[in-house]
Amino acid sequence: MSAIKKRGRWYFRKRVKGHGRLFVSPGDYGLSNTKIGAEEAGRRRIAELLDGRKPPAVAPSACPTLTAFEPVFLEHSESKNEYSSVKAKRQILRDHLVPAFGTWPLDRITFAAIEDFKAKLVRGDNAVGGKTGNNILTVLRRLLVLAHKRGKLPHVPEFEWFLVAPSKFDFLTFAEADDLVEATAPEWRVMVLVAVRCGLRQGELLGLKWEHVDLKLNRIMVQQSIVRGRTKGTKSRRYRTVDLGNDVALELAKHRHLRGPYVFCDADGAPLTNGVCKWPLYAACTGAQLRRIGWHVLRHTFCSHLAMLGVAPQVIQKLAGHATLRMTERYMHLSPNVTQDAVKLLDRGARLVPTRTRKNGTRRDSTG
């Protein structure tokens, strides 16, 4: 017998030979939400399976179906998320969640049902990877959480995520970055330099205005972004300040123009677009004899170079505008001799150990 407690509710879980995974709650048999109730529900269900009997009839649910609740979820998402995020959620609902659970009342989407759904996601010709699978599960969980907050669902079932290896990212070496800047056409060189030396996202580069550039204090205030022609806040929804090196500040001063408010713009002063920006970068890659890269690789390069120079992760997080330190930590394996330096601090000759004297209780430093 295996009784488990998830988010305040007891369940019975066990694999039964010839019948697969068994997952039952005390409520299925009108029993109390206790460990004893879960074990009794498990015993009853196993007895039914061995006797060939069907499980007890399930009472009609008062919860809405997933399809019925979908418009509420999407309306909520549109009020909080960016257009691209809402579009991705619509696609996941259309391609995966509605076909699997569209007619199901929300309280029938149990832990066991989710586990069976996960197994189907990674099998067959249309199998998805772990990262995509987790994206699908995230949308399902957010929908169920919203239903619970709105009083439509008694509780949210437990989720177990796919194990996913850390994603790899590309970046340029110091020499490659210098070669790329030198090979860039003059009218695009400053934009590439700012991307490499300041770590701005492409949308933040497109949304950068001269009023956000302080060439007296040598800093940039990153306050907005332009994505697919729409002006919005930064990805982390936080303003940040990035200090400029002397060479970047000098190039920006030379680049100063009167065509309009945007630092990087077309001949008429209008903001640039993603499509226009990719070709000059591809041409620069060709001129520098580098692999073809996108603008986000330049942001990875900025963070990687700081890590390789031994900058603290908290500082990199602040400069890059990462929402969490976990996002920054993926660069820290590039930091030189981090583990060696840490372990050497334990050497007897390298540490000062505070000790207490017996006379007056004061502390003094002595080597180990």
C-alpha positions, -999 to 999 in steps of 0.1 A, spaced: 0 0 0 13 35 -8 -6 65 6 7 99 -3 -2 134 6 -2 161 -21 -12 197 -13 -32 188 17 -51 158 1 -44 121 5 -42 97 -24 -34 60 -29 -9 52 -56 4 18 -67 12 -2 -98 -10 -33 -101 2 -61 -123 -20 -64 -154 -38 -31 -147 -11 -5 -149 -8 25 -126 -35 29 -99 -43 63 -85 -74 68 -63 -85 93 -37 -106 87 -6 -133 109 -20 -139 84 -48 -155 61 -22 -169 87 1 -141 83 26 -125 109 48 -94 128 35 -69 109 57 -41 84 53 -64 57 66 -91 68 41 -66 67 12 -54 32 22 -90 19 25 -98 34 -10 -68 16 -24 -78 -17 -8 -113 -14 -22 -101 -5 -57 -76 -34 -58 -104 -58 -47 -126 -45 -75 -99 -50 -101 -92 -86 -89 -130 -94 -88 -134 -79 -123 -158 -52 -110 -161 -17 -124 -151 13 -102 -179 32 -85 -199 55 -107 -186 91 -106 -212 118 -98 -217 145 -124 -192 173 -119 -202 209 -112 -169 222 -126 -168 237 -161 -151 218 -189 -117 229 -201 -133 242 -234 -159 262 -214 -132 277 -192 -108 284 -221 -122 319 -230 -119 330 -194 -83 319 -192 -74 336 -225 -91 368 -215 -71 368 -182 -39 361 -202 -45 390 -226 -47 414 -197 -14 403 -182 8 388 -209 24 400 -241 9 393 -275 35 366 -283 28 348 -250 -10 348 -256 -4 335 -291 17 307 -278 -10 297 -252 -37 297 -279 -16 273 -300 -9 250 -271 -46 249 -262 -56 242 -298 -30 216 -306 -26 197 -273 -49 206 -244 -83 209 -260 -79 176 -280 -68 158 -248 -91 174 -221 -115 197 -239 -147 178 -228 -134 170 -194 -147 188 -163 -117 205 -147 -119 184 -115 -114 152 -136 -80 164 -147 -62 145 -119 -26 137 -113 -31 103 -129 -47 119 -160 -18 143 -163 7 115 -161 -11 96 -188 -12 128 -209 26 132 -204 32 97 -216 13 103 -248 32 136 -254 65 119 -257 54 89 -278 45 84 -315 53 104 -346 42 137 -331 63 133 -299 76 165 -283 107 172 -264 110 178 -226 111 216 -229 81 217 -251 63 193 -229 69 215 -199 56 245 -218 24 226 -224 21 215 -188 27 251 -177 -3 263 -197 -24 235 -183 -14 243 -147 -19 280 -151 -54 274 -164 -62 251 -134 -47 276 -109 -69 304 -124 -100 281 -122 -91 274 -85 -87 311 -77 -121 319 -93 -138 292 -72 -144 268 -102 -120 241 -90 -117 226 -55 -79 221 -57 -51 220 -82 -36 186 -89 1 179 -84 24 183 -114 56 165 -121 77 181 -148 98 165 -175 135 164 -167 153 187 -192 190 192 -196 203 228 -193 199 246 -226 231 254 -245 238 289 -258 262 304 -283 285 333 -277 315 349 -293 351 349 -279 367 382 -272 386 381 -305 355 371 -325 335 399 -310 362 424 -320 364 410 -355 326 412 -358 325 449 -348 353 457 -373 335 438 -401 302 456 -395 291 482 -420 297 518 -405 260 526 -402 254 495 -381 286 493 -362 275 513 -331 244 491 -327 265 459 -327 290 475 -303 263 485 -279 248 450 -281 281 433 -273 293 457 -247 260 465 -229 240 434 -233 207 449 -245 181 427 -260 173 433 -297 139 449 -287 157 471 -262 181 483 -289 152 491 -312 134 510 -284 164 529 -271 158 567 -273 184 595 -269 166 607 -238 177 573 -222 214 579 -230 234 600 -206 268 608 -222 278 629 -193 276 601 -168 283 575 -194 252 553 -189 221 540 -206 187 537 -189 169 507 -204 132 515 -201 114 501 -230 115 476 -259 99 473 -293 88 438 -303 70 432 -336 63 469 -339 48 472 -304 64 494 -278 63 478 -243 83 476 -211 114 455 -207 111 417 -206 116 417 -168 93 447 -164 121 465 -146 141 496 -156 178 491 -153 209 512 -158 239 500 -178 272 519 -174 291 526 -206 328 519 -213 347 549 -226 349 535 -262 312 528 -263 304 563 -250 327 578 -276 311 559 -305 276 569 -293 286 605 -292 299 602 -328 266 585 -337 244 613 -324 219 624 -350 188 646 -353 167 622 -374 143 615 -345 141 603 -309 154 568 -315 191 560 -313 189 534 -340 165 542 -367 160 544 -405 166 574 -427 133 590 -417 138 585 -379 113 556 -376 122 526 -354 140 497 -371 124 463 -374 137 428 -367 137 418 -403 157 448 -414 183 442 -386 192 406 -393 208 411 -428 235 436 -417 245 412 -389 246 383 -413 268 403 -436 291 412 -407 294 375 -398 305 368 -433 330 396 -434 345 384 -401 345 348 -413 322 337 -384 292 314 -383 259 331 -388 244 343 -355 214 363 -343 213 394 -322 206 375 -290 240 358 -293 255 393 -288 236 395 -255 250 360 -245 284 373 -254 281 403 -230 271 380 -201 297 354 -210 326 379 -212 317 394 -178 316 359 -163 350 350 -179 365 382 -164 353 371 -129 325 395 -124 301 385 -96 268 369 -107 247 395 -89 264 422 -109 258 404 -142 222 399 -132 217 436 -126 234 447 -158 216 421 -179 182 427 -163 177 390 -155 145 384 -135 162 358 -113 198 348 -104 191 314 -118 191 328 -153 225 344 -147 240 312 -132 241 294 -165 270 317 -175 290 311 -143 307 279 -155 328 302 -177 342 321 -147 379 313 -143 391 291 -114 359 297 -93 359 263 -77 397 262 -73 399 296 -56 370 286 -33 386 254 -21 420 271 -16 403 294 9 402 263 32 440 259 33 454 264 67 477 292 56 449 311 38 423 314 65 420 336 96 400 319 123 384 341 150 390 327 185 379 338 219 405 344 246 398 331 281 409 363 299 385 389 288 363 372 262 376 394 234 381 379 199 414 377 181 424 364 147 448 335 145 458 313 117 446 277 118 
